[in-house]
Amino acid sequence: MGPDLILTFLAMPIGPSVNAAYATGKYGRRFKSKEMRDWEREMDIWAKSVKHKTSLKVAQEALKLTSKKTNLEITLNFLFEKGRILCKDGSSKRLDLDNRAKAILDNLSKKIGIDDCRFWKVILNKQIQRQGIPDECDARITVWGL
């Protein structure tokens, strides 16, 4: 039996790595870095565009109908410029997807009104972006057991 619902979000800006998202203050207190705050503003702009605003609203309404016990699966497809993920010899550069996923998982789940602990399965993919298009992330949330 297939999934009950699939929600798609396209062309989200890619957030900073976990290491770059937070800074440590003078007395050991952690706080959001400038890079993280700038990216959160980019995500707010992304969310306010007509196309994305509609998909977020549909997701919010659909997920309100699910039980908090409903397991969710999320697939994040990271699209990077070829030179950012491949060396000249074709080998992979050191770019950890899990390091990039945290900010997107937190921010997207907040925008659709769920706790990200509901994601029982997280799939991360790295792809080469078409030339001239900025790095971005597409997300697909699959809902099982409605």
C-alpha positions in Angstrom: 0.0 0.0 0.0 1.3 3.4 -0.9 1.6 6.7 1.0 -1.6 8.5 2.0 -0.2 12.0 1.2 2.8 13.6 -0.3 3.7 17.2 0.3 6.3 18.9 -1.9 8.3 22.1 -1.3 10.6 23.3 -4.1 13.6 25.6 -4.4 14.3 26.4 -0.7 17.5 28.2 0.1 20.1 25.9 1.7 20.9 26.7 5.2 24.3 27.0 6.9 26.1 24.0 8.2 25.5 23.2 11.9 29.0 24.5 12.7 28.2 27.8 11.0 24.7 28.2 12.3 25.6 28.9 15.9 28.3 30.8 17.6 29.5 30.7 21.2 29.5 33.9 23.3 32.0 35.2 25.8 30.5 33.2 28.7 29.9 30.0 26.7 26.3 30.8 25.7 25.3 29.6 22.3 23.4 31.9 19.9 22.4 32.0 16.2 25.2 33.3 14.0 24.7 36.1 11.5 24.8 33.5 8.7 21.9 31.6 10.4 19.9 34.8 10.9 20.5 35.8 7.3 19.4 32.4 6.0 16.2 32.5 8.2 15.3 35.8 6.5 15.8 34.1 3.1 13.5 31.3 4.2 10.9 33.8 5.3 11.1 35.5 1.9 10.8 32.1 0.2 7.7 31.2 2.4 6.0 34.5 1.6 6.1 34.0 -2.2 2.7 33.2 -3.6 3.7 29.7 -4.9 5.3 28.6 -1.6 2.8 30.3 0.6 0.1 28.1 -0.9 2.0 24.9 -0.5 2.8 25.7 3.1 -0.8 26.5 3.9 -2.0 23.2 2.3 0.6 21.3 4.3 -0.5 23.0 7.5 -4.1 22.2 6.9 -3.4 18.6 5.8 -1.1 17.9 8.8 -3.7 19.2 11.3 -5.8 16.3 10.2 -3.1 13.7 11.1 -2.6 12.2 14.5 0.6 13.2 16.3 1.3 9.5 16.2 1.4 9.5 12.4 4.9 8.8 11.1 6.3 11.1 8.6 9.1 10.6 6.1 11.0 13.5 4.6 13.3 13.4 1.6 15.6 16.4 1.1 17.2 16.8 -2.4 20.1 19.2 -2.2 21.0 20.7 -5.5 24.5 22.1 -5.7 26.5 23.8 -8.5 28.8 21.1 -9.9 32.0 22.8 -8.7 30.7 22.8 -5.1 30.3 19.0 -4.9 32.8 17.6 -7.4 36.6 18.0 -7.7 38.1 18.5 -11.1 39.0 14.8 -11.3 35.3 13.9 -10.6 35.7 12.8 -7.1 33.3 14.1 -4.4 34.2 17.1 -2.3 33.7 17.0 1.4 30.2 18.4 1.8 28.2 16.6 4.5 24.5 16.6 3.8 23.5 15.8 7.4 25.3 19.0 8.4 23.1 21.0 6.1 19.8 19.2 6.9 19.3 20.3 10.5 18.5 24.0 9.7 16.0 23.0 6.9 14.3 20.3 9.0 13.9 22.8 12.0 12.7 25.7 9.9 10.4 23.8 7.5 8.7 21.9 10.4 8.2 25.2 12.2 6.6 26.7 9.1 4.2 23.8 8.6 3.3 23.7 12.3 4.8 20.3 13.4 7.5 19.1 15.7 10.4 17.6 13.7 10.4 14.6 16.0 7.6 13.3 13.8 10.1 12.6 11.0 10.8 8.9 11.5 12.7 8.6 8.3 15.0 11.2 6.7 16.4 10.7 3.3 19.2 13.0 2.0 20.2 13.2 -1.6 22.9 15.3 -3.3 22.5 16.3 -6.9 24.2 18.6 -9.5 22.2 21.7 -10.1 21.7 23.1 -13.6 24.3 25.8 -14.4 23.3 29.3 -13.5 20.7 28.3 -10.9 21.6 28.9 -7.2 22.1 26.1 -4.8 18.7 25.0 -3.4 16.9 22.2 -1.6 13.7 20.5 -2.6 11.7 18.6 0.1 9.1 15.9 -0.1 7.1 14.9 3.0 5.4 11.5 2.8 2.6 10.8 5.2 1.8 7.2 6.1 -1.2 5.8 8.1 -3.9 8.4 7.9 
